[in-house]
Amino acid sequence: MGQHTHTNWMPCCKEATLLVEKQLQQESLPLLQKMGLRLHLLICIYCRRYAKQSKAIDQHLDGFVTQTDILPDESLKLKWEMMIAEKMKK
């Protein structure tokens, strides 16, 4: 990462990457943080590249995995509960 130092109004590279991720997760940033991040991204090529790559990854993965893909169906859930209960009896 670059040699940028942290100030009260402009984040360091580590903080900038965290703020980029917060923005990608649709979290709103306070005005001072948002301005500091924008200024940091203007100056730092590495964080600018990170932000661009993170956004591209987020866009490619958006809709790839849906919530229903993650959750097991009820029969599998019941089977797991029975297996766990059986193991706990031993």
PyMOL commands that set and color helices and strands:
alter all, ss='L'
color gray80, all
select helices_A, chain A and resi 13-24+31-43+45-61+67-70+74-89
alter helices_A, ss='H'
color red, helices_A
deselect
rebuild
show_as cartoon
